[in-house]
Amino acid sequence: MSRTELLRDFLRVRQLSEKMCEPLTIEDYVPQPIEDVSPPKWNLAHTSWYFETVLLKTHLADYECFHPEYAFLYNSYYESFGERWKRPQRGHLSRPTVKEVYQYRQHVNTHMEHLIETVDDSQWSTCKQLIELGIHHEQQHQELLLTDLKYILGVNPVYPAYLRPVEISETTVPPAEYVPISGGLYEMGHHGDAFAYDNEFPRHPVHVADFKLQNRLVTNGEYLEFVEDGGYRNFEFWLSDGWTALNNEHWEAPLYWVQQDSEWYEFTLRGLQKLNRSAPVCHVSYFEADAFAHWADQRLPTEAEWEVAAQQTQLSPKSGNFYDDGYLHPVPLHTKTPDDSSSLFQMLGDVWEWTNSAYLAYPGYCKEPGPLGEYNGKFMSNQMVLRGGSCATSADHIRLSYRNFFQPEKRWQFMGIRLAERC
């Protein structure tokens, strides 16, 4: 990628973050209802902090920071870069103002443009890699910005909409089928020269037994059967930690499901809407996904099975429902024309799919040296892997080897379910 091409991508992604915020009112930028959720203003500033800290301070001569305190306020979890403001208190920061945060972004953009155009050839390779990482880091925070904002709006009892409603009709979803995948020795992990995170390496051999994978995602209607069958009241379906979380958090249905006058509704980024039973279920924890699988007498696939199955299809992000499509919510199968050459549908987009695999290092994994080693490696404990991207993911951010990961009780991301057949 040339300097001109990289600058174009940098500016495109930076502009998209601000485009996402155009529907917001000034009051929307600051709230933080729970620790997991960061205010939109913080996400905008943190992504700028990355470029300033990792690139401008190190590779641009005579660079002057926009503000000396921003390094403390907008560092996320990087111990290498020193002290930082406490995560649960990001919503306490009424100052700096939203206006000042946008000025900070412009300051960083201007100097990054200068860096890309003028950095010495001897430093270009290193800078290029760090800029690419920063671009993908900002794309991750764009998805977080949307899901964080959804939670901020979703706890409001008047259910304000981020965007105007768009009705997506229920359709007749074909019955789920289980596609057989032959066992054997395969390879998984990233390959090629395109960007990938360090946790996707190294590509390595993996053996899987014969298995069958559901050809589509689990729908709201199917999950509603689990709810109405007492799934949230029967401990036999639940892992011990999941049953504890259910009782402590008073779960009765997926996050954002609302029952009014015996009718189910779902809060979306386009407001409260009647539950579309043919759309994929989302905002369920790993514990809920696993409980549903046990209720259905099936199981969740491992991440190796998911990737092996995905490799055997002709999948393209163009066939998935991503942020680029504008729905900002999972849609029923056939709302977008699926790739007819594939026997597996909705593998990319709509919802991140829980797997039954713990987030651990691949054999031979080497954590990046220095601060960038904190990006993925140090989180390889007590988390589960998700695959495939979601309706809030940019299409050019996803790939078959992408490993997302969250603690098993988390629900505020667009997380859903694809089953594998129990042997």
N, C-alpha and C positions, 0 to 999 in steps of 0.2 A: 504494500500500500504506500503510495506516494505521500508527500507532505500535504499536498493539496487535497487529496482524497481523505486523509486523516482529519484535517481541519474541517472539511465539510461534514464528516460524521460527528465530530466533536460538537460543532455548532448546532447541528440538527438535533442531537440528543439533548443538549442544554436548552434549546428552545422548546422542546417538547415538554420538559418539566414545567416550564412557565405556562405553556398552553394548557396543561392539565389544571392549573390553578386559576385560569380565567373565570370559571363559574363561581369561584369562592367569594364570599363576603369577607370583610376584614376580620370579623369575629370567628370565622372558621379556621384561621391560621394558628390558633394558640392552644385550644383544649387538648388535654391528655387524660382521658377517662380511666385508663389502666396503664400499668407499666409497659406492657408490650407495644402499645400504640404511641408513636411519636407525632407531635403536631406537624402539620404541613410546613410551617415556617422552619422548623428544625431540619426536616428532610432537605429543603432547599439550601439551607446553609451548610449542612454536613457534606453534601456532595461537592460543594465549592471548597470546603475545608480540605477534602482529599487532594484536589488539584493544587491548591496552594501549598499544602504541607509536603506532599510527596514529590511534586515537580517544581513549582516556582521557587520555593526556598532553596532548593538544591541545585537546580540547573539553569536558573536565570540570574545572571549577574546583576547585583545592585537592586534586587527586588525588595520592595518595601511592603510589609503586610498591611492589609486593609485596616485591621484593628488588632492590637496586641492581645486582647482578651479572647478573641474568637477561637484561638487554638485550644483554650480551656473549655469554652462553651460548646464547641461543636465536634470535638473528638468523641467517637462512639465508645470503642472498647479497646483501643490500642494502648497497651501498657508502654510500648516502646516510645510513644510520643508524650508520655508524662501524665500529669493529673488531668482530670476532666470532670465536668459537671455531672451529677448523679442522674442516671437514666430515668428513675421514676419522677424526677422533678423538672423534666424538660418543659412541661406545660406551665411551670412557674415563671417562665421567661417572657414577660410582657415586653421587655426591652432586651436586645435591640428590636427596633420596630420592623414591621414588614417592609416598609420602604427602605430601611437600611440594609436588610437582607438582600433585597433586589439590587441595591447599589453594590453590595459585596459580590454578587454573582457577576455583574457587569465588569467590575474591577478584575475579577479572576479571568473572565472570558477575554478581555482585552489583552492581558498579559500572557495568557495561554496562546492566543493567536500569534503574538510576537515571538514566544518561545518556539512554536512549531515552525515558524518561518525562518528563524535565525540560529537555532541551536547548532552547534558545531557537528559536522558529520561524525566525529569520533564519539559523540554522545547520542546520536540519533537513534541507534538501535535500542539502547536502554530506555530513552524517552518514549519511543514508539510503543514499547511493551507496556510501560506504565500508563500511557495515555489510553491505550486500548483497554487496559484493566479499569481505568477510571470511567470510561464510557459505559462499560458493562456494569460497573458498580452503580452508576447513576440510573441505568435501566432497572436494576434491582430496586433502587429506591423509588423509582416511578411506580412500580407495582406496589411497593409498601405505602407510598403516598395515597394511592387509591384505596387500598384495603384499610389503612389507618383511618382515612377520612370516612369510609363506610361505617366503621365502628363509632367514630365521633358523632356522625349523624344518626346512627342506628340506636344509640342510647337516649336520643331525644324523643320524648313521648309524642311529639307531633310529626315524627318521621319525615323530616325535610328531605327533599330530593336534590341530589347533586346536579342531575340533568333532567330535562323534561321526559315524561314517560314515553316509552315506545312499547306498544302491545305486541307480544309474540304469542301467536295462537298455539293452543295445544294441538298436537298431531298424534296420529296413531304410530307409536314406536313399535317396530317389529320385535317379536319376542327375542330375548337374549339367547344367543347360541354360544357354544363353547368350541373354539377353534383349536384343533390339535396341533401341537408343536413338537417335533421330533427331538428327543434328547440327544446328547452328544457333547463333544468338546467344541466350544465356541470361544471367541474373544470378545471382551467387553472393555469399555474405556475409550477415551478419545483417541482418534488418529487423524493424521493430516496436519496441514499447516494453519488452519483457521484457529481463531481464539478459543481457548477453553481454560477453565479454572484448574488450579493444581490438584484439586481433589478428584478430577476426572482422569488422572494419570496414576501409574502407567497402564497402558493397554496390556491386558493379561489374559491368559487362558482361564476359562471357567467351564466346569462340567455341570450340565443340567440333565435331570431325568426327563422322560416324556411328561408333558403336562398339557393341560387345556386352559385357554384363557378366554374370558368372556369377550365377545366381539364388540361390545359397546359398554358405556358407563351405566351404572345403576341410576335409575330415575327417581324423582321425587315421589312418584306414585308408588313405586316399589318400596321405597323407604317408609312411606306413610303406612303401608301395611305392617311393617315392623313396629312402628309407633303405636298403631291401633291394636296390635296384638299383645300389647303390654311389654314390649321390648325394653323399655326404660324402667320396668318394675320387676324384672326377672333377673336375679343375680347370676343365673346359670350361664347366661350368654357373655358375661363380662369378665375381663381380667380383673384381678384384685385391685390394682391401682386405678383401673377405670371405674370400678364400682365405687371406690372411695371418692374419685373426682366427681362422678355423677351425683352422689349424695351431698358432697360439700358445696358444689356449684348449683345444685337443684336443676340439673338437666332434665328436660322432658321431651325435647325435640332438637333438631339442629339449631345452631345459632341463627337468629333472624327470622325463625318461624314464629308466627303470631296467630293465635286462635281467637277469632271474634265471632260470637253468635254461631258457634259450632262449625264455622268455616275457617279453613286455613289460609293464611296470607304469608307473604315473605317480603321482608324489607330488602330492597335493592338500591343500587346507586341512583335509580330513577324513581325512588319512592316506594311506598308500600303497595304491593300488587298481589292479586289473587295467586295462590300457589299454582304454578304450571306443572302439572303432574307428569308431563312428558319430558321435561327438562332434567338434566343431570342434577342429582342432589349435591349440595355443596355446604361448606362451613361445618363439616363434621370432623371431630378429632380422630386420631388413630384408634383410640379406645372405642369410639362409636362405629368406625368402619369395621373393626375386628368383631365387635358384638353383632353387627348386622350380618357379617359373613358366617358367624356361628349359628345365628338364627336361621339363615338360609341353607345351612348345612354345606357351606362352601368355605373358602379361605381367601386370604389376600395373596397376591403373587409376590415372589421375592424380586428384588431389583434386577438380579441377573436374568430371571425369567422375563421381566418386562422388557429389558434391553434386547435380549435375544429375539423375542417376538417382534419388537419394533424394527430390528435389523432386517427381518424377512419380508417386510412390507415396503411399498414404494411411498413412504411417508414424506410429505412436504408441509412446511408451515402454512402454505397457501390453502391446504385442505382443512386447517384447524380454525377454531374460533378464538382469536387473539384480540388484544387491545385494538389493533389496527382495524378490526371489523366494526367497532363502535357499539357493540351490544353491551359490553361491560357486565355481562352476566352469562352463565352457561345457557346454551340454547338446545332445543330438542334436536335429535338426530334428523338430518335432512333439511334443517333450516338453512344450513350451508350444504351444498352438494358435496357429498363425500367422494373420496377418491375410489372410483369403482374398481380399480385394479387391486385394491386391498380387501382382505377379508376381516380386518380389524378396523373399527371406526373410533373416532374421537380420542385417538392415542395422543394427539398433540392439541393443546388448547383446552378450552372450557374449564377444566379443573385440574389442579395438581393431584395425582393419584397416589394414595398411600400404598406403600409396599410393606411387606413383612420383614424388612431388612433394617438392622440397626445401621446408623451412620458411622462407619468405621473406615480406616485407611485401606486402600487397595494394597495387595502384596507388592512390596518394593516402593511404596510411596515415600517420597522425601519432601518434607515441609520446606517451603520457600525460606531462604535465609532472611534474617532481619525482620522489620515490621510487617512485611507482606506475608510472612509466615503465620501471622495472627488472623489472617482473613478467613481461613477455613479450618486449618489443622487443629486448632485448639478447641474446636467445638465437637470433636469426635468422641462424644460421651453422652449417653442418656437421650439420644435423639433418633428419630426414624427417618428413612429416606422416602421422598416423594419424587415422582417423575412426570414429565410431559408438558409442563407449563399450564397456564390458565388464561381465562378471558381478560385478565389484567396484565398479561405478559406481552411485551412487544415480540412480533413474529421473528425479527432478526436477532433476538436474544436467545432463542431456544435451539437445542440440538438433541439428538438421541442420547448422548452421553451425559447430559446435564443432570447433576445430583442436587436436588433441593433437600432441606432437612429442617425438621422442627421437633420440639418436645411433643410427646404423644398426647398431651392434654390440650394442645393449642387448637383453636377453631376459627380464628378471625381471618385467616387466609382462605382463598378459594380452593378448598380441599375436598376431594370426592373419592369415589370408590369404583374400582373395577375388580371383579371377582376372578379367582382361578378355581378350577374344579377340584374338590377334595378327592383324594385318591381313595 
